[in-house]
Amino acid sequence: MVKPEGVWVVAACFNEEAVIEAFIERVLQVPGVNRLVLIDDGSRDATVARIRHWMAQRQNRDGQAPVTLLELTRNFGKEAAMLAGLDHAQGQCAAAVLIDSDLQHPPELIESMVQAWRDGAEVVTAVRDDQDQESRLKVASASWFYRVFNKVVDSIQLQEGAGDFRLLDAGVLEAFTRLRESSRFSKGLLPWTGYRSIEVPYQRVTRSSGQSSWSPLQLFSYAFDGIFSFSVLPLRVWTGIGIVVSLVSLIYAKYIAIRTMVTGVEMPGYASLLVAVLFLGGIQLIGIGVLGEYIGRIYVEAKDRPHYFIRAVHNS
């Protein structure tokens, strides 16, 4: 059996026509990179056309272009696109680097990550430093998420500022691609595997062009996916709330009974009754919603659908 060699770079693309050619050029200039695997996640712009045009030009000029394009049939989401790229690379490379294609992750850092891997690291994680050029609101919300996640999850701890920009050794890559759950949260799945990781700091810059495909609502949903994928604490919290509300109700019922026996029967007010009904109804609906989040994930897992479908593989 031939031992896989070389470092492959895996990048998901969605509506990145404005920067994709510059991204390809910068990645291929990094020493030690043997191949770039691009995964088009159902782009609605000319991303695929730009990539194929670049590949044709480079091949005509140099006779080769170490780029592979996986064209998915539709937009399956970033997590599914990254998994498609890693599935393709698994068994063919000695290490794979996950990176965003919008140039907010500096490709030049890959050289330092490869060196750390050659020095023995199994996972190399790029961590944003304090000079992050994103908006204050985005930085603050991300920091809040990391703190909440680490409070409610016992099995793993997330490094604040760590994202999807990572290098994975071939052994880690094989283990990671075996995790086929539908609600994927790679930031948590990689630490969960338990492989040794070192951190490399970097400064994330603002997007040079275009807009992020992640809306605030999608980011909020992704954060909930991460928490619900690794913790059952929300269920336990609502169990505790139910117990507390029940105890308070029993205490109040005893108070009403004693007061009635002492002072006689009184007509209760509608306002207090309505407030109690609405409060308890709201508590029940929130608890049902939390339970529904877990049941929904069980439903999706039970269907066991593929994470993605590939329309075409374009090789140079």
C-alpha positions as CSV (number, residue, x, y, z in Angstrom):
1,M,0.0,0.0,0.0
2,V,1.4,3.4,-1.0
3,K,1.8,5.8,1.9
4,P,0.0,9.1,1.3
5,E,2.3,12.1,1.0
6,G,2.1,15.8,0.8
7,V,-0.1,18.5,2.3
8,W,-3.5,19.2,0.7
9,V,-5.5,22.4,1.4
10,V,-9.3,22.0,1.5
11,A,-11.6,25.1,1.1
12,A,-15.4,25.4,0.8
13,C,-16.6,28.1,-1.6
14,F,-20.0,29.8,-1.7
15,N,-20.5,32.9,-3.9
16,E,-16.8,33.8,-3.8
17,E,-16.3,34.9,-7.5
18,A,-14.7,38.2,-6.4
19,V,-11.8,36.7,-4.5
20,I,-11.5,33.0,-5.6
21,E,-8.7,33.5,-8.1
22,A,-6.6,35.6,-5.7
23,F,-7.2,32.9,-3.1
24,I,-6.0,30.1,-5.4
25,E,-2.9,32.0,-6.3
26,R,-2.0,32.8,-2.7
27,V,-2.5,29.2,-1.5
28,L,-0.4,27.7,-4.3
29,Q,2.4,30.1,-3.5
30,V,2.8,28.6,0.0
31,P,5.8,26.2,0.2
32,G,4.8,22.7,1.0
33,V,1.3,22.7,-0.5
34,N,0.8,19.9,-3.0
35,R,-2.8,20.3,-3.9
36,L,-5.8,22.6,-3.4
37,V,-9.3,21.0,-3.2
38,L,-12.1,23.5,-3.7
39,I,-15.7,22.6,-2.9
40,D,-18.4,24.7,-4.5
41,D,-21.4,24.6,-2.2
42,G,-24.0,25.5,-4.7
43,S,-22.8,29.0,-5.5
44,R,-25.3,31.2,-7.3
45,D,-22.7,33.4,-8.9
46,A,-19.8,32.7,-11.3
47,T,-17.6,31.0,-8.7
48,V,-17.4,27.7,-10.6
49,A,-16.8,29.4,-13.9
50,R,-14.0,31.5,-12.4
51,I,-12.3,28.4,-10.9
52,R,-12.6,26.4,-14.1
53,H,-11.3,29.3,-16.2
54,W,-8.3,29.7,-13.9
55,M,-7.6,25.9,-14.1
56,A,-7.7,26.0,-17.9
57,Q,-5.4,29.0,-18.1
58,R,-2.9,27.6,-15.7
59,Q,-2.9,24.2,-17.4
60,N,-2.3,25.8,-20.8
61,R,0.5,27.9,-19.4
62,D,2.3,25.5,-17.2
63,G,1.0,22.1,-18.2
64,Q,-0.5,21.4,-14.8
65,A,-2.6,23.0,-12.1
66,P,-2.7,21.2,-8.8
67,V,-6.3,22.1,-8.2
68,T,-9.4,19.9,-7.8
69,L,-12.9,21.3,-7.9
70,L,-15.8,19.3,-6.3
71,E,-19.1,20.8,-7.6
72,L,-21.9,19.9,-5.2
73,T,-25.5,19.6,-6.6
74,R,-26.8,22.4,-4.3
75,N,-26.1,24.3,-1.2
76,F,-25.7,21.7,1.6
77,G,-24.0,24.1,4.1
78,K,-20.4,24.8,5.0
79,E,-20.1,21.8,7.3
80,A,-21.2,19.3,4.6
81,A,-18.9,21.0,2.0
82,M,-15.9,20.7,4.3
83,L,-16.7,17.0,4.9
84,A,-16.9,16.5,1.1
85,G,-13.4,17.9,0.7
86,L,-12.0,15.9,3.6
87,D,-13.6,12.7,2.3
88,H,-11.9,13.4,-1.1
89,A,-8.5,14.0,0.6
90,Q,-8.7,11.2,3.1
91,G,-6.2,8.5,2.2
92,Q,-4.4,10.6,-0.4
93,C,-2.4,13.1,1.7
94,A,-0.3,13.1,4.8
95,A,-2.0,16.2,6.2
96,A,-5.0,18.4,5.2
97,V,-5.5,22.1,6.0
98,L,-9.0,23.5,6.4
99,I,-9.3,27.1,5.4
100,D,-12.0,29.6,4.4
101,S,-11.8,30.9,0.8
102,D,-12.8,34.5,1.5
103,L,-9.2,35.4,2.4
104,Q,-10.0,36.2,6.0
105,H,-7.8,33.3,6.9
106,P,-4.3,34.2,5.7
107,P,-3.0,31.4,3.4
108,E,0.6,32.4,4.2
109,L,0.1,31.0,7.8
110,I,-0.1,27.5,6.3
111,E,3.7,27.3,6.1
112,S,4.0,27.8,9.9
113,M,1.2,25.3,10.5
114,V,3.0,22.7,8.3
115,Q,6.2,23.3,10.2
116,A,4.5,22.7,13.5
117,W,3.0,19.5,12.1
118,R,6.4,18.3,10.9
119,D,7.6,19.0,14.5
120,G,5.1,16.5,15.8
121,A,1.7,18.2,16.2
122,E,-1.3,16.0,15.3
123,V,-3.6,19.1,15.0
124,V,-2.5,22.7,14.4
125,T,-5.2,25.2,15.2
126,A,-5.1,28.8,14.0
127,V,-6.4,31.1,16.8
128,R,-7.4,34.7,16.2
129,D,-5.4,37.2,18.2
130,D,-6.6,40.4,20.0
131,Q,-6.2,42.4,16.8
132,D,-9.2,40.9,15.1
133,Q,-10.6,43.3,12.5
134,E,-14.2,42.0,12.7
135,S,-16.9,44.3,14.1
136,R,-17.1,44.6,17.9
137,L,-20.5,43.1,18.0
138,K,-19.3,40.0,16.1
139,V,-16.3,39.6,18.3
140,A,-18.3,40.1,21.5
141,S,-21.0,37.6,20.4
142,A,-18.3,35.0,19.5
143,S,-16.6,35.5,22.9
144,W,-20.0,35.1,24.6
145,F,-20.6,31.8,22.8
146,Y,-17.3,30.3,23.7
147,R,-17.9,31.1,27.4
148,V,-21.4,29.7,27.4
149,F,-20.3,26.5,25.5
150,N,-17.5,25.8,27.9
151,K,-19.8,26.3,30.9
152,V,-22.5,23.9,29.7
153,V,-20.3,21.2,28.1
154,D,-18.1,19.0,30.3
155,S,-16.6,16.6,27.8
156,I,-14.6,19.2,25.8
157,Q,-13.4,22.8,26.0
158,L,-13.2,25.2,23.1
159,Q,-10.2,27.5,22.6
160,E,-11.6,31.1,22.3
161,G,-10.7,32.4,18.9
162,A,-10.3,29.0,17.3
163,G,-12.3,28.4,14.1
164,D,-12.2,26.1,11.1
165,F,-8.7,27.1,10.1
166,R,-6.8,24.0,11.1
167,L,-4.3,21.4,9.9
168,L,-5.1,17.7,10.4
169,D,-2.7,14.9,10.4
170,A,-3.7,11.9,8.2
171,G,-4.6,9.9,11.3
172,V,-6.8,12.7,12.6
173,L,-8.4,13.2,9.2
174,E,-9.3,9.5,9.1
175,A,-10.9,9.7,12.5
176,F,-12.7,12.9,11.8
177,T,-14.3,11.7,8.6
178,R,-15.7,8.7,10.5
179,L,-17.9,11.0,12.5
180,R,-21.0,11.2,10.2
181,E,-23.6,12.9,12.4
182,S,-26.0,15.1,10.6
183,S,-25.8,18.2,12.9
184,R,-22.1,18.7,12.5
185,F,-20.2,21.1,14.7
186,S,-16.6,20.8,13.6
187,K,-15.2,23.2,16.2
188,G,-16.4,20.7,18.8
189,L,-15.9,17.4,16.9
190,L,-12.2,18.0,16.4
191,P,-11.3,18.5,20.1
192,W,-13.7,15.6,21.0
193,T,-11.4,13.2,19.1
194,G,-8.7,13.9,21.7
195,Y,-5.7,14.3,19.4
196,R,-2.9,16.6,20.5
197,S,-3.2,20.2,19.2
198,I,-1.1,23.3,19.3
199,E,-2.2,26.8,18.6
200,V,-0.8,29.3,16.1
201,P,-2.0,32.9,16.4
202,Y,-3.1,35.0,13.5
203,Q,-4.9,38.2,12.7
204,R,-8.2,37.9,10.9
205,V,-8.8,40.7,8.5
206,T,-12.0,42.1,7.1
207,R,-13.4,40.7,3.9
208,S,-11.7,42.3,0.9
209,S,-14.9,42.1,-1.1
210,G,-18.3,40.5,-1.1
211,Q,-20.5,39.8,2.0
212,S,-20.6,37.0,4.5
213,S,-23.1,34.2,3.6
214,W,-23.8,33.8,7.4
215,S,-26.7,35.9,8.6
216,P,-27.0,36.7,12.4
217,L,-29.9,34.2,12.5
218,Q,-27.7,31.4,10.9
219,L,-24.9,32.1,13.3
220,F,-27.3,31.9,16.2
221,S,-28.7,28.6,15.0
222,Y,-25.1,27.3,14.5
223,A,-24.3,28.2,18.0
224,F,-27.3,26.3,19.3
225,D,-26.3,23.3,17.1
226,G,-23.0,23.3,18.9
227,I,-24.5,23.3,22.4
228,F,-27.3,20.8,21.7
229,S,-24.8,18.5,20.0
230,F,-22.5,18.2,23.0
231,S,-24.6,18.7,26.1
232,V,-27.9,17.6,27.6
233,L,-27.7,20.3,30.2
234,P,-30.6,22.3,28.7
235,L,-32.9,19.3,29.4
236,R,-31.6,19.1,33.0
237,V,-32.1,22.8,33.4
238,W,-35.8,22.7,32.4
239,T,-36.3,19.7,34.7
240,G,-34.9,21.8,37.5
241,I,-37.2,24.7,36.6
242,G,-40.2,22.4,36.5
243,I,-39.3,21.1,40.0
244,V,-38.9,24.7,41.4
245,V,-42.2,25.8,39.8
246,S,-44.0,22.8,41.2
247,L,-42.7,23.4,44.7
248,V,-43.6,27.1,44.6
249,S,-47.1,26.1,43.4
250,L,-47.5,23.6,46.3
251,I,-46.3,26.2,48.9
252,Y,-48.7,28.8,47.5
253,A,-51.6,26.3,47.5
254,K,-50.9,25.5,51.2
255,Y,-50.9,29.3,51.9
256,I,-54.3,29.7,50.1
257,A,-55.8,26.8,52.0
258,I,-54.6,28.0,55.4
259,R,-55.8,31.6,54.7
260,T,-59.2,30.4,53.6
261,M,-59.6,28.3,56.7
262,V,-58.7,31.3,58.9
263,T,-60.4,34.2,57.2
264,G,-63.1,32.4,55.1
265,V,-63.6,31.9,51.4
266,E,-62.5,34.7,49.2
267,M,-63.1,35.4,45.5
268,P,-59.7,35.4,43.8
269,G,-58.9,38.1,41.2
270,Y,-58.8,37.3,37.6
271,A,-55.5,39.2,37.1
272,S,-53.4,37.0,39.3
273,L,-55.0,33.9,37.8
274,L,-54.3,35.1,34.3
275,V,-50.6,35.9,35.2
276,A,-50.1,32.5,36.7
277,V,-51.6,30.7,33.7
278,L,-49.6,32.7,31.2
279,F,-46.4,32.2,33.2
280,L,-46.8,28.4,33.5
281,G,-47.9,28.2,29.9
282,G,-44.7,30.0,28.8
283,I,-42.5,27.8,30.9
284,Q,-44.1,24.7,29.4
285,L,-43.8,25.9,25.8
286,I,-40.1,26.7,26.3
287,G,-39.5,23.3,27.8
288,I,-41.3,21.6,24.9
289,G,-39.2,23.7,22.5
290,V,-35.9,22.5,24.1
291,L,-37.2,18.9,24.1
292,G,-38.2,19.4,20.4
293,E,-34.6,20.4,19.5
294,Y,-33.3,17.1,20.7
295,I,-36.1,15.1,19.2
296,G,-35.6,16.9,15.9
297,R,-32.0,15.9,15.8
298,I,-32.9,12.3,16.6
299,Y,-35.4,12.4,13.6
300,V,-32.7,13.7,11.3
301,E,-30.2,11.1,12.4
302,A,-32.7,8.3,12.0
303,K,-33.2,9.2,8.3
304,D,-29.5,8.7,7.7
305,R,-29.4,10.8,4.5
306,P,-26.0,11.5,2.8
307,H,-24.4,14.8,3.8
308,Y,-23.9,15.9,0.2
309,F,-24.1,14.9,-3.5
310,I,-21.4,15.7,-6.0
311,R,-22.4,16.8,-9.5
312,A,-18.9,16.8,-11.0
313,V,-15.3,16.5,-10.1
314,H,-13.1,18.8,-12.1
315,N,-9.4,17.9,-12.1
316,S,-6.6,19.7,-13.9
